[in-house]
Amino acid sequence: MNQPSGSMSDKLRTASILVLVALVFLAPAIRDAISEESAKYVNDSESAHDGLPSEWNDEQVICVLFPDDFPHSIYSSGVTMIDADGSAIGVNENYNVTGACVGGFSGYSDGMEFMLDATRVAGGHLAVGYEVGDWGPYVHTIGGLNDAEVTGDFSGAYWELHHNGEMSWLGIGDVILSEGDVILWRIGTW
């Protein structure tokens, strides 16, 4: 049974188009399934690791969160999770903020050393600007956002440091880290 080559070609073309259309419609479900498999996040509101990848549960992590009015050019959707080797683990869209967390570290005790090393892993996208004064290092810029550029219905802004979920009363140069500690920076205002 020989069929004309045109009709076989038409059937293949039609089948290819149907497969392509099916993939376009299924792509979000496939992406979500892969994302769920590749990144499992800690779900414990009592833990400083809440919302972070579960494989970082006993590891040191630094997170930088950006205000809605001053989003980062790359980390502007959810919170991007970056492993200690520089590879992206995923994006946690469940946060109501945007930014990046870099984790999977161990062995650091000096807060400033950890911050500089960990933010370098992001390929310069979380570069830190600071000045050293009488009180130690003062961080004024992270990821290109200088606290002096943040404006709004307030008197001033600063990069606010949190250590294990609590606002730190120490500067980053005086923070002593333990295994599993989480450092978080976000803009505070007065």
N, C-alpha and C positions, 0 to 999 in steps of 0.2 A: 504494500500500500504506500504509494508515494504521494505525499502531499506537496503542493507547491511551496517553495521555500518562503514565499511572502507570507503565507498564513502561519507557518511555524514562527517566523520572525515576529509577526504581530502578536502571537500568543506569548512569546518570551518577553516582548516589550510590555505587554499588559501585566504579566505576572511580576515583572521587575517594578513596575509602577505601584502595584498593589503592595508589594513587600516594602517599598520605600515609604509609602503612605502609612502603613502599619507601624513601621519603626519610628516615624515622626510622632505619631500619636502615643506610642509606648515609651518614648525616650524619657519623659519625666519620671514615669514609674520605675524604669530601669535605673536611672540616675539615683533616685531615692533609695532603692533597694541596695545598690552598691554603696551609697553613702552610709546607710544604716549598718551594713556589714563591716565597712572599713573603719568606722569611728563609733565607739560606744562611749557615752559620756557619763560621768559620775552624777548621780541624782540624789544629792544629800545636802539639803539647805543648811545643815549644821557644819558642813565641811568647807574649808577654804578651797577645796578641789571641786566644789559643785560646778557642774557645767564643763569641766575639763575632761580630756580623754582619760578613760579608766586606766590605761597603761601608765599614766603619769601619777597615779594615786599616791605613791610613796616617793615621788621625785620632786626636784626643785623646779619651779615654774615662775616666769615673769609674764604679766599681762599688761598691756597698754590699751586703755579705752579712750576713744575720741568723742568729743561732744557732737551732737547732731548738727549743730550750726557750723562745725569745723571738721568735717569728715576727712579721713586720710584718703589719699588718691587711690590707693590699692586696697586697703582694708576697710571698705565702706559698706560692706554687706555682711551682717553677722559678725562673729568673732572667728578669725582664721587661726587654726591651730598649726603650729610649726614645730616639728620635732628637733631635737638637739643636733641632728645631722643636716638641718636646713630643708628637709622635705616637708611638704604640706600634708598634714594628716586629714584635714577636712575643715569645714566651716560649721560652727554651731550657730544655727539660725534662731535658736530659742532664747538667746540673750536679747534684751531690749536696747542694746547698745552695739556699737561697732568697734572693731579694733583687732588686735592680734595677741595671742599668747604663744610664748616660746617655752617649751618644757622638755622634760626627760633628762634633766641634769642631776648630778649628785656630787657630793664632796666639797661644795663651796661653803665657806663660813663668812667671808667678807662680802657684805651686801653690794658695795660699789663694783668690786671685781666681777661678781656674778652678773650684775646688771649690764655692764659693758660687754662681757663675753657673750651673754645670752642674746642681747639685742643685735650684735654683729651677725649672728646666725641668720637673721632676716635679710641679709644681703644689702644692708645700708638703708632699708626702708624704715627702720626704727632707730636711726642714728640718734645719739644722745648728746646734747649740748649742755655744758655745766661750767660753773666757775667755782673755784675753791677760795673760800673766805675764812674768817676767824672761826666760824661754826662748822667748817667742813665743806664738802661739795654741795652746791645749790644747783639742782637740775632745773633748767629753764626751757629746754627744748627737747621734745621726743618726736621722732618721726616727722620732722619738719614743722611741727606746731610749737611755736614759741608762746609761752604763757602770756607775755605782754601783748600779743596780737589778739587774744581772746577778749571780745567785747560783748556787752549786753547790759541788762538792767541790774548792774552790780558795780561795786567800786573797783574791784580788781580780781585777778585770777592767778592761780598758781598750780603747779603739778603736785597733786596730793598723793602721798605715799601710804599704802596699806600693806600690812604684814600679817599674813594668815587671817585675812578677813577683818582685821581691826585697823583703824587709823593709827599710823605709827607716830609716836611722840619723839622718835629719833630720826635723824636724817639718814639717808641711804649709806653714808660713809660710816655710820655708827651701828648699823644693823648687823647683828651676828646671826647667821643662818644655821639652821639644822636641816637634816634630811627631811624631805617632804614639805618644805616651806614654800609658800606662795607669796610673791611680791606683786602688787597691783598698783599701777599708776593711772590716775584720772584727773581731769581738771576740777579743782575746787575753786570756789569764789567766796568773796566777802563783800 
